[in-house]
Amino acid sequence: MALPTMTPEQRSEALAKAAAARTARKELLDQVKAGKLSLADVLAKSDTDELVKKTKVLAVVKALPGVGAVRASQMLEQAQIVDTRRVGGLGARQREALISAAS
């Protein structure tokens, strides 16, 4: 399957949109790192915010204060969540398990 051809204008618009999404995602994760947003806040925000829905759960958990890569993997395993799952793809039970694992 070949990629669609894009005009230079379409390509530059797509690149700008992707850069804006990366910047917004970084700001979200920085707020989590600073303790301004809790895990429960991020999960609640995912109901309305498309950017949060598309963020990987592992990145959000790693951004929690005092949680590193190993602890984040353990928390996801305990909550039975695959590390490639995105926040928008979590079910109600997975959300509850993740919040309880984080506290």
C-alpha positions as CSV (number, residue, x, y, z in Angstrom):
1,M,0.0,0.0,0.0
2,A,1.6,3.2,-1.1
3,L,1.5,6.4,0.9
4,P,-0.8,9.1,-0.3
5,T,0.9,11.9,-2.2
6,M,0.7,15.3,-0.4
7,T,1.3,18.8,-1.7
8,P,4.0,20.8,0.0
9,E,1.3,22.8,1.8
10,Q,-0.4,19.7,3.1
11,R,2.9,18.3,4.3
12,S,3.9,21.4,6.2
13,E,0.4,21.6,7.8
14,A,0.7,17.9,8.9
15,L,4.2,18.6,10.3
16,A,3.0,21.6,12.2
17,K,0.0,19.7,13.6
18,A,2.3,16.8,14.7
19,A,4.7,19.3,16.4
20,A,1.8,21.0,18.2
21,A,0.6,17.6,19.5
22,R,4.1,16.7,20.7
23,T,4.3,20.0,22.6
24,A,0.9,19.6,24.2
25,R,1.7,16.0,25.2
26,K,5.0,17.2,26.8
27,E,3.1,19.9,28.7
28,L,0.7,17.3,30.0
29,L,3.4,15.0,31.2
30,D,5.3,17.9,32.7
31,Q,2.2,18.8,34.8
32,V,2.0,15.2,35.9
33,K,5.7,15.2,36.9
34,A,5.3,18.5,38.8
35,G,2.4,17.0,40.7
36,K,-0.2,19.4,39.3
37,L,-2.2,16.6,37.8
38,S,-2.8,13.2,39.4
39,L,-3.3,10.0,37.6
40,A,-7.0,10.1,38.4
41,D,-7.1,13.7,36.9
42,V,-5.5,12.5,33.7
43,L,-7.9,9.6,33.3
44,A,-10.9,11.9,33.9
45,K,-9.5,14.3,31.4
46,S,-9.3,11.6,28.8
47,D,-13.1,11.5,28.5
48,T,-13.1,14.9,26.8
49,D,-9.5,15.5,25.5
50,E,-8.4,13.7,22.3
51,L,-4.7,14.4,23.1
52,V,-4.9,12.7,26.4
53,K,-6.7,9.7,24.8
54,K,-3.8,9.2,22.4
55,T,-1.1,9.4,25.1
56,K,0.5,6.1,26.1
57,V,-0.4,4.9,29.6
58,L,3.3,3.9,30.3
59,A,4.4,7.5,29.6
60,V,1.8,8.9,32.0
61,V,2.7,6.4,34.8
62,K,6.5,7.1,34.3
63,A,5.7,10.8,34.7
64,L,4.3,10.3,38.2
65,P,6.6,11.6,40.9
66,G,8.8,8.9,42.3
67,V,7.9,6.4,39.6
68,G,10.6,5.1,37.3
69,A,10.7,2.7,34.4
70,V,10.8,-0.5,36.6
71,R,8.0,0.7,39.0
72,A,5.9,1.8,36.1
73,S,6.2,-1.6,34.4
74,Q,5.3,-3.3,37.7
75,M,2.2,-1.1,38.1
76,L,1.0,-1.8,34.6
77,E,1.6,-5.5,35.1
78,Q,-0.3,-5.5,38.4
79,A,-3.2,-3.7,36.7
80,Q,-3.0,-6.1,33.7
81,I,-2.4,-3.4,31.2
82,V,-0.2,-3.9,28.1
83,D,2.6,-1.3,28.0
84,T,1.6,-0.2,24.5
85,R,-2.0,0.7,25.6
86,R,-3.1,4.3,25.2
87,V,-5.2,6.1,27.9
88,G,-8.3,6.2,25.7
89,G,-8.2,2.4,25.3
90,L,-8.5,1.6,29.1
91,G,-11.6,0.0,30.4
92,A,-13.2,1.0,33.7
93,R,-11.7,-1.9,35.6
94,Q,-8.2,-1.2,34.2
95,R,-8.6,2.5,35.3
96,E,-9.6,1.5,38.8
97,A,-6.7,-1.1,39.0
98,L,-4.2,1.5,37.8
99,I,-5.4,4.1,40.3
100,S,-5.2,1.6,43.1
101,A,-1.7,0.5,42.0
102,A,-0.5,4.1,41.9
103,S,-1.7,4.9,45.5
